[in-house]
Amino acid sequence: MKTNRLLVIFALSVNAIVASAQIHSKSGSADADKQMSLNPVVVTGSGHHQRLGVTATPVHVLSAKEIKEQGITTFADALTHTMPQLSMAPNAMGSQLRLNGLGGKYILILINGHKLSGDISNNADLNRINMARVKRIEVLDGAASSLYGSDAIAGVINIITDQPTGDLVSATSNSRVSGKGQFTEQVNVDIYSHGFGSYTSFSHDRADSYRINPLEYVKGEEDKTQQSLSPLFTGYRNNLVSQRFTWQTTKQLAFNAGMEYGYKKTDRPNTNPDITGGLDYEMRYKSLRWNVGGIYKWNSRNSIQTDFTVDRYRYGKEYDVETKTYKVGDYVQSKKQRTMDGEVKAILGLTQNSTTIFGVDWRNDMLVTTSGNIDNNAYTLSGYGQHEMALPLHLKATVGARYTYHKEFGSRLTPKVALMFSNGPIRLRATYSNGFRAPGLDELYYRYFSVNRGKPQVSFGNKNLKSEASHYVSLGAEYRVSRFSLSVMGYINRINDMIIKDNIKLTDPLREMLKAEFPEMTDEQANKMTSYAHYVNSDKGDVKGLQVNIYANPVDGFNFNVNYAYTYARSKSGDEWQILDRSIKNALTLSASYSRAWGIYRLSANVNGRLQSKTYYAAYEDAPGYGVWNINTTHTFSLARHLTVEPSLGIDNIFNKTDNRIDSSLRRYALYSPGRMLVAGLKIKL
């Protein structure tokens, strides 16, 4: 109640300020409204900076301006509010991200071109991404292993961070609060002088656990229900602290170094003897990432750069309820990961109308797990090259390949070819690329035995696994003028040797083998088991899709975006095809923004929505489709030369759409919203 009163008071205050500003304002000026750029600089598709309109490989771009207009403070919202080909399912084991029907292990997430390591059951911990520093987010659909190596089968998401230059000392605070305990605070302090830059950030993000329907079905008795505490959305507390330094020693030579520390802990309902669904422990996560690098540019078109990154990530259980085995505060580590990555890359303008890239990359992944009995590592060594050139008849071509040697599965060559025809406002693009995914360390070395709710489980890795491979083909057309753009792209992505868990039926000799392998297994537990799991190369994947993107800026200050994605994603086991779990056939995102200035005051208003069809589940009930709409207004007051104040007010889920189905093990979800919520924010920049 107190929070609601504060938000009402805040809303009335903002409206009063707006009314005052309008009374004293001058007439609107078209010069005050800055049009959204249709042609931003991008790097992900080609590996070097160039304008979006001239890259042969299509890339989707989400700018900091769009993120601000929609009042977005989380990475998940940034993607799902604007890009229909992406979907998200949050839980305690990391966000289940999907791109064009394929899951998280097929999506490569980069920060400034370097992989974000650390995962929980192939789900990335997206809370490690500091939205306060995001300059833009670039999404590349399809295989991209020729430039980026393993995991880039579904596509690449590259987060580009902002590093202001020019002599400055600035500080920014950005706060956002809404229902269900959701609160974000982001603080940046930037200093740049005489070629030296210091960029400091702190981000705190939290949310409470919640469920929509308090009932669940009694296991084995679908006609009976009971109260449950098990959350639909898992609450958490998350902190990120980062520091980055840059040093421009001369016009040609620059160095950089940075470090980021993250700490996250879930906030779930505790065990309750009267209601099911509570837990004795919280999941605790810690991460530490640091990197050093440098670049030498001997002219505007020729440079060589080197980077070295170390990324550590660990998680486990921290008990907040005393049990027979553990006391309150005890911590049991589940998984510890470390990745070391070193790269040297040269970008060369060998001729006036071409750009050539050469690079070498070394990477070592290490994994220690308690439950899976893994303490091992695997390294890869890669060399790659790419040549981009202008051709006669308004053509531009990109040809590249990467050779990768992996400790376990051997070597692989992944080529790429892209061709673009550009004449005036018309662009036609065609791309073929080959992708691969190296087997994960758990898939290679797993030796897992546990008893979950009285049910024993065993899984084994397989050192003889082959890498998963994909063939991606896309065709696209684009019409682009100063105030309007329309693009259409169709694609096919076919995957071979998909790695799955194959269930092996137990016989008496196999049961004895398991007892010898795991001496802690009792006879009773062994007799309960009917099968065990073993990683194998088995399935094939087939994804076909169509994407349509429309942007229009009909008058100064007003623009809208419409983005549609059709995805038909299947996998084949044996002779049977089935739709991939959590895939969505139809999804649409829409947004309309208006911006106008009066003197020291600027109003920005945005309405955005996401509509999607049902989410498929092979063994469970499909989750129904939905449509969710949001509105956000930002009020910018330039009070002094170095003081800007931006209060914001909005409503998430305007029409109060929720999934009210009774929860049980036979239900899965697509919409995780708790319903309509008032959202308020305040940004202060000095």
Salt bridges, closest charged atoms under 4 A:
ASP33 OD1 - ARG602 NH1 2.93
GLU69 OE2 - LYS65 NZ 2.61
ASP77 OD1 - HIS81 NE2 3.95
ASP119 OD1 - LYS335 NZ 3.59
ASP125 OD1 - LYS264 NZ 3.41
GLU138 OE2 - ARG136 NE 2.52
ASP141 OD2 - HIS60 NE2 2.74
ASP151 OD2 - LYS115 NZ 2.54
ASP190 OD1 - ARG133 NH2 2.47
ASP208 OD1 - ARG237 NH2 3.27
GLU221 OE1 - LYS224 NZ 3.01
ASP267 OD2 - ARG237 NH2 3.13
GLU282 OE1 - ARG268 NE 3.64
ASP307 OD2 - HIS114 NE2 3.64
ASP311 OD1 - ARG128 NH2 2.67
ASP311 OD2 - ARG289 NH1 2.98
GLU318 OE2 - LYS265 NZ 2.62
GLU318 OE1 - ARG284 NH1 2.96
ASP361 OD2 - ARG402 NH2 3.93
ASP365 OD2 - ARG363 NE 3.17
GLU388 OE1 - HIS48 NE2 3.03
GLU388 OE1 - LYS396 NZ 3.79
GLU443 OE2 - LYS105 NZ 3.60
GLU443 OE1 - ARG437 NH2 3.07
GLU468 OE2 - ARG437 NH1 2.57
GLU478 OE1 - ARG429 NH1 2.94
GLU478 OE2 - ARG480 NH2 2.39
ASP497 OD1 - LYS466 NZ 3.58
ASP508 OD1 - ARG511 NH1 3.29
GLU512 OE2 - LYS515 NZ 3.55
GLU517 OE2 - ARG447 NE 2.73
ASP523 OD1 - LYS515 NZ 2.69
ASP542 OD1 - ARG494 NE 2.77
ASP542 OD2 - LYS544 NZ 2.54
ASP542 OD2 - ARG570 NH2 3.90
ASP556 OD1 - ARG483 NH2 2.74
GLU621 OE2 - ARG661 NH1 3.25
GLU621 OE1 - ARG667 NE 2.94
ASP622 OD2 - LYS614 NZ 3.61
GLU646 OE2 - LYS68 NZ 2.90
ASP652 OD2 - ARG176 NH2 3.14
ASP659 OD1 - ARG661 NE 2.97
ASP663 OD2 - ARG211 NH2 3.76
